[in-house]
């Protein structure tokens, strides 16, 4: 946990420094985009929604062409959210997408917006819940498990509505995710109230940020599809537990762990070249695998 805290603090310190430069950077990025620089971030808090929409539309045209040439384009370009949505585009047509929008999750918000712009799935139904670990709450010491809040829904999936909601979510987040643990489980509990028959409950989460309210997990009654962002080595044990105990799954850039719930309590499992032991539903990291898989 201390290691996760250090990693998250480092990433968020970089993020906060970048925020100070973002307003000036927006104009430079617009100029670069007109020069057909494709891979810049297109979500910026200081841009008008129509500017963001224009960028996404241009990026979507380019991306569709790349996908025609290479269906593995998202994996090769390390887009965890897009890669997962694309792999499951024919299975997850009705979904509630719960997205951590704290700190350094901005690049993955870009991916979420691009998926909307690509419009690859006919009659796809999406509800978004963006959460910031508490509106106008500065420090974790003021956050109460189960009632931290900071939830912002989007039911009308237009660019304008989503971007306005993202702005609101971020501006009401006073600490910008500076403290690593987030209220992921409380967000899932809120989102499941909107579930319909056949819906998928999807959590887009930061691998570096543990779920501060994991004790509430028994209240989640649907399988959770966890798309993990920023996985470079170990997978956060909290999210393994979420998938295991709800009968859900874990998804990274290239890997889909669909059968975690079938693992036997007390057994050892190897995931992403790391060995974990399952103890009463919790995953405990043991060591690196001696045999690379």
C-alpha positions as CSV (number, residue, x, y, z in Angstrom):
1,X,0.0,0.0,0.0
2,X,2.9,2.4,0.8
3,X,4.4,1.6,-2.6
4,X,1.0,2.4,-4.3
5,X,0.8,5.6,-2.3
6,X,4.2,6.7,-3.5
7,X,3.6,5.9,-7.1
8,X,0.2,7.7,-7.0
9,X,1.6,10.8,-5.3
10,X,4.4,11.0,-7.9
11,X,1.9,10.8,-10.8
12,X,-0.5,13.3,-9.2
13,X,2.3,15.8,-8.5
14,X,3.2,15.7,-12.2
15,X,-0.5,16.1,-13.0
16,X,-1.0,19.1,-10.8
17,X,2.1,20.8,-12.3
18,X,0.7,20.2,-15.7
19,X,-2.7,21.8,-14.8
20,X,-1.0,25.1,-14.2
21,X,0.3,25.1,-17.8
22,X,-2.9,23.7,-19.3
23,X,-4.5,27.0,-20.3
24,X,-1.5,28.2,-22.4
25,X,-0.9,24.7,-23.7
26,X,-4.4,24.6,-25.1
27,X,-3.7,27.2,-27.8
28,X,-0.4,25.5,-28.7
29,X,-2.2,22.1,-29.1
30,X,-4.8,23.6,-31.3
31,X,-2.1,24.9,-33.7
32,X,-0.4,21.5,-33.7
33,X,-3.6,19.7,-34.4
34,X,-4.2,21.9,-37.5
35,X,-0.8,20.7,-38.6
36,X,-2.3,17.2,-38.4
37,X,-0.5,16.1,-35.2
38,X,-2.9,13.2,-34.4
39,X,-1.9,11.9,-30.9
40,X,-2.4,15.0,-28.8
41,X,-4.9,15.0,-26.0
42,X,-8.2,16.5,-27.1
43,X,-9.9,17.0,-23.8
44,X,-8.9,20.2,-22.1
45,X,-10.8,21.9,-19.3
46,X,-10.2,25.3,-20.9
47,X,-11.4,24.5,-24.4
48,X,-14.9,25.1,-25.7
49,X,-17.0,21.9,-26.2
50,X,-17.2,22.6,-30.0
51,X,-13.4,22.7,-30.1
52,X,-13.1,19.4,-28.3
53,X,-15.8,17.9,-30.5
54,X,-14.0,19.0,-33.7
55,X,-10.7,17.4,-32.5
56,X,-12.5,14.1,-31.6
57,X,-14.2,13.9,-35.0
58,X,-10.9,14.4,-36.8
59,X,-9.2,11.8,-34.6
60,X,-12.1,9.4,-35.1
61,X,-11.7,9.5,-38.9
62,X,-8.0,8.8,-38.6
63,X,-8.6,6.0,-36.0
64,X,-11.2,4.2,-38.1
65,X,-8.8,4.0,-41.0
66,X,-6.1,2.6,-38.8
67,X,-8.5,0.0,-37.4
68,X,-9.3,-1.1,-40.9
69,X,-5.6,-1.7,-41.5
70,X,-4.9,-3.3,-38.1
71,X,-7.6,-4.5,-35.7
72,X,-4.9,-4.6,-33.0
73,X,-4.2,-0.9,-33.3
74,X,-5.4,0.0,-29.8
75,X,-3.3,-2.6,-28.2
76,X,-0.2,-1.5,-30.1
77,X,-0.7,2.1,-29.2
78,X,-1.3,1.2,-25.5
79,X,-4.9,2.4,-25.2
80,X,-6.4,0.3,-22.4
81,X,-9.9,1.7,-22.4
82,X,-10.3,1.7,-26.2
83,X,-8.7,-1.7,-26.6
84,X,-11.2,-3.3,-24.1
85,X,-14.3,-1.5,-25.5
86,X,-13.3,-2.6,-29.0
87,X,-12.7,-6.2,-28.0
88,X,-16.1,-6.4,-26.4
89,X,-18.0,-4.1,-28.7
90,X,-20.4,-6.9,-29.8
91,X,-21.1,-8.1,-26.2
92,X,-21.3,-4.9,-24.1
93,X,-23.9,-2.9,-26.1
94,X,-25.9,-1.8,-23.0
95,X,-23.6,-0.5,-20.3
96,X,-23.2,1.8,-17.3
97,X,-19.6,3.2,-17.4
98,X,-18.3,4.3,-14.0
99,X,-15.2,6.4,-14.5
100,X,-12.7,7.7,-11.9
101,X,-12.0,11.3,-12.9
102,X,-9.4,12.3,-10.4
103,X,-5.8,13.4,-10.8
104,X,-3.9,11.7,-13.6
105,X,-6.9,9.9,-15.3
106,X,-7.1,12.6,-18.0
107,X,-5.5,10.5,-20.8
108,X,-8.1,7.8,-20.2
109,X,-10.9,10.3,-20.3
110,X,-9.6,11.1,-23.8
111,X,-10.0,7.5,-24.7
112,X,-13.6,7.5,-23.3
113,X,-14.5,10.5,-25.4
114,X,-12.9,9.0,-28.6
115,X,-15.0,5.8,-28.1
116,X,-18.1,8.0,-28.2
117,X,-16.8,9.7,-31.4
118,X,-16.0,6.5,-33.1
119,X,-19.6,5.4,-32.9
120,X,-18.6,1.8,-33.9
121,X,-21.6,0.0,-32.4
122,X,-25.1,0.4,-33.7
123,X,-27.7,1.2,-31.1
124,X,-25.1,1.2,-28.3
125,X,-26.6,2.4,-25.0
126,X,-24.3,4.1,-22.5
127,X,-24.8,5.8,-19.2
128,X,-21.7,7.5,-17.7
129,X,-21.0,8.1,-14.0
130,X,-17.9,10.3,-13.4
131,X,-16.7,10.5,-9.8
132,X,-14.1,12.6,-8.1
133,X,-14.0,11.1,-4.6
134,X,-16.1,13.8,-3.0
135,X,-17.4,17.2,-4.2
136,X,-15.7,20.1,-2.4
137,X,-14.0,17.8,0.1
138,X,-10.3,18.7,0.5
139,X,-8.9,15.9,2.5
140,X,-9.5,12.2,3.1
141,X,-10.0,12.8,6.9
142,X,-13.3,14.5,6.1
143,X,-14.6,11.7,3.9
144,X,-17.0,9.2,5.4
145,X,-17.1,5.6,4.0
146,X,-20.3,5.2,2.1
147,X,-21.3,8.8,1.9
148,X,-18.4,10.6,0.2
149,X,-20.2,11.2,-3.0
150,X,-18.9,13.3,-5.9
151,X,-21.0,11.5,-8.5
152,X,-22.0,13.1,-11.8
153,X,-24.2,11.2,-14.3
154,X,-24.6,11.7,-18.1
155,X,-27.7,10.1,-19.6
156,X,-27.8,12.1,-22.8
157,X,-24.5,11.1,-24.5
158,X,-23.7,14.2,-26.5
159,X,-20.2,15.7,-26.5
160,X,-21.6,18.9,-25.0
161,X,-23.2,17.2,-22.1
162,X,-20.3,14.9,-21.4
163,X,-17.7,17.8,-21.5
164,X,-19.9,20.0,-19.3
165,X,-20.2,17.1,-16.8
166,X,-16.4,16.5,-16.9
167,X,-15.7,20.1,-16.1
168,X,-18.1,20.1,-13.2
169,X,-16.7,16.9,-11.9
170,X,-13.1,18.2,-12.0
171,X,-13.8,21.7,-10.7
172,X,-15.7,20.3,-7.6
173,X,-12.7,18.0,-6.8
174,X,-10.6,20.2,-4.5
175,X,-7.7,17.8,-4.0
176,X,-7.5,16.6,-7.6
177,X,-7.1,13.1,-6.4
178,X,-3.9,14.0,-4.5
179,X,-4.6,11.2,-2.0
180,X,-4.5,7.9,-3.7
181,X,-7.5,5.9,-2.4
182,X,-10.8,6.6,-4.1
183,X,-14.5,5.8,-3.4
184,X,-14.8,3.3,-6.3
185,X,-17.2,1.0,-4.5
186,X,-19.6,3.7,-3.4
187,X,-19.7,4.8,-7.1
188,X,-20.5,1.2,-8.2
189,X,-23.3,1.0,-5.5
190,X,-24.8,4.2,-6.9
191,X,-24.5,3.1,-10.5
192,X,-26.1,-0.3,-10.0
193,X,-29.4,1.5,-9.1
194,X,-29.5,2.5,-12.8
195,X,-29.0,-1.1,-14.1
196,X,-31.4,-2.6,-16.6
197,X,-31.7,-6.3,-17.6
198,X,-28.7,-7.2,-19.8
199,X,-26.7,-4.2,-18.8
200,X,-23.0,-4.4,-18.0
201,X,-21.5,-2.6,-15.0
202,X,-18.1,-1.3,-16.1
203,X,-15.5,0.5,-13.9
204,X,-12.7,2.5,-15.4
205,X,-10.2,2.7,-12.6
206,X,-6.6,3.8,-11.9
207,X,-4.5,0.8,-11.0
208,X,-2.4,3.0,-8.7
209,X,-5.4,4.1,-6.6
210,X,-6.8,1.5,-4.1
211,X,-10.5,1.5,-3.3
212,X,-10.7,3.2,0.1
213,X,-14.2,1.7,0.7
214,X,-13.5,-1.9,-0.3
215,X,-15.4,-2.9,2.9
216,X,-18.7,-2.0,1.0
217,X,-18.1,-4.5,-1.7
218,X,-20.8,-7.0,-0.5
219,X,-23.4,-4.3,-1.5
220,X,-22.5,-4.6,-5.2
221,X,-24.9,-7.1,-6.6
222,X,-23.8,-7.2,-10.3
223,X,-20.6,-8.5,-12.0
224,X,-18.2,-5.7,-12.4
225,X,-16.0,-5.4,-15.5
226,X,-12.9,-3.5,-14.3
227,X,-10.9,-1.7,-17.0
228,X,-7.6,-0.9,-15.3
229,X,-5.5,2.1,-16.5
230,X,-1.8,2.4,-15.9
231,X,-1.0,-1.3,-15.4
232,X,2.8,-1.7,-15.9
233,X,3.5,-4.6,-13.6
234,X,1.3,-5.7,-10.6
235,X,-2.4,-5.4,-10.7
236,X,-4.0,-3.7,-7.7
237,X,-5.3,-6.3,-5.3
238,X,-8.4,-4.3,-4.5
239,X,-9.6,-4.6,-8.1
240,X,-8.8,-8.3,-8.3
241,X,-11.1,-8.6,-5.3
242,X,-13.8,-6.6,-6.9
243,X,-13.8,-8.9,-10.0
244,X,-13.4,-12.1,-7.9
245,X,-16.2,-11.4,-5.4
246,X,-18.8,-10.0,-7.9
247,X,-18.2,-12.6,-10.6
248,X,-16.8,-10.0,-12.9
249,X,-13.6,-9.6,-14.8
250,X,-10.3,-7.6,-15.1
251,X,-9.2,-6.0,-18.4
252,X,-5.9,-4.4,-19.3
253,X,-4.4,-3.4,-22.6
254,X,-4.0,-6.9,-23.9
255,X,-5.4,-9.2,-21.3
256,X,-9.0,-10.2,-20.3
257,X,-9.2,-12.1,-17.0
258,X,-12.7,-13.6,-17.2
259,X,-12.7,-16.5,-14.8
260,X,-11.3,-15.1,-11.6
261,X,-14.3,-16.1,-9.5
262,X,-13.6,-19.8,-10.3
263,X,-10.3,-19.7,-8.4
264,X,-10.4,-21.6,-5.1
265,X,-9.9,-19.9,-1.8
266,X,-6.4,-20.5,-0.5
267,X,-5.0,-21.2,-4.0
268,X,-2.3,-19.3,-5.8
269,X,-2.9,-17.6,-9.1
270,X,-0.4,-16.1,-11.6
271,X,-1.5,-12.8,-13.2
272,X,0.6,-10.7,-15.4
273,X,3.7,-12.6,-14.2
274,X,2.9,-11.9,-10.6
275,X,1.8,-14.6,-8.1
276,X,-1.1,-13.9,-5.7
277,X,-2.7,-15.9,-3.0
278,X,-6.5,-15.8,-2.4
279,X,-7.3,-15.5,1.3
280,X,-11.0,-15.2,2.2
281,X,-11.7,-13.3,-1.0
282,X,-8.7,-11.0,-0.7
283,X,-5.8,-11.2,-3.1
284,X,-2.3,-11.0,-1.5
285,X,0.7,-10.4,-3.7
286,X,3.5,-13.0,-3.0
287,X,6.2,-12.6,-5.6
288,X,7.2,-12.3,-9.2
289,X,6.6,-15.5,-11.2
290,X,9.8,-17.4,-11.9
291,X,8.4,-18.7,-15.2
292,X,7.3,-15.9,-17.5
293,X,3.8,-16.4,-18.9
